[in-house]
Amino acid sequence: MNGRENQMKREKTLLALEMAKRFEFPRDEIQSIEVTPPGPSGPGRIVIRTTRDEQNVKVSDELATGEGATFDTLVTWLEEFAPGQLTKMG
């Protein structure tokens, strides 16, 4: 995949994530992010803990891959957003 294709994929994925937004936190409030990928036994999840709250979001294969992003891509972006705060489960 070339740079232009990567950029288009990222833009499409960001738009899909924005439309499916389930949470929004300032970066400096995030204490930890825990991700579990979807699998045969059910949906995955993302748990974001902040200084004020905890948010749990189910992640289906459709959400993770339906608009061009793989679950691994989503994890990479979460790592970039909150370096050192991410724990991968499963």
N, C-alpha and C positions, 0 to 999 in steps of 0.2 A: 504494500500500500504506500502510495507516495504522500508527500506533505499536504497536498491539496485535498486528497481523499481523507486523510486523518483529520484535517481541520473541519471538513464537511461533516464527518461522523461525529466529531466532538460537539459541533454546533447543534446537530440534530438531537444528540443525547442530552445536552444541556437544556434544550427546549422541552424535551419530554420530561426531564426531571423537574423543571420549573412548573410544568402543567400538573405534575403528580406530587407537588410539594406537600410534605407532611410535617415539616419542621423547619424552623429558621432560628439560628442562634448566632450571636456574635462570636467570632473565633476566640477571643480572649476569655470567654466564659466557659469554654469546653474543658472539662476535666478528663474525660475519657470517651472513646468510641469503641464499641464492641460490635463486630460483624460476624454473622453466621450465614454461610451461603445456602441458597435453596437446594433441596435435594429430593430424592425419591420419597422420603418420609414426610415432606411438607415444605412450607415456605421457609426462607431464611429470615433473618432479622437484623436490624441495626438498632443498637441501643446507644443513645447519646446522653451522657451525664454532664450536667453543667453545675455551676455554683448555685443555681436556683431550682433546678428541675431535672427530671429524667424523662426522656421520650423514647418509646419503643415503636418501631415501624416494621411491619412484615414486608418481606421482599420476595415476590414471586419470580419465577423464571421469566414471565412475560414483562414485568417491570424492569428487570435487570437486562434482558436481551431484546425485548420487543422493538425498541427504537434505536438499535444499533450499538448499544453498550453491553459489554459483558459484565458480569459481576466483578471480575478482576479489575476491569477499568474503573468501575465505581469505587472499589477499594483503593485503587491507586489515587484517585482524586480525593478521597477522604484523607488519605495519608498526606497528600500535598496540602490540604486545607488545615489539618491539625497534626503537624509532625510530632511523633513521639507519643501521641495519645491513642493510637489505634491498636486494638487487640483482635487478632483473627481467631475465631473459634471454628471447630469442626473441621 
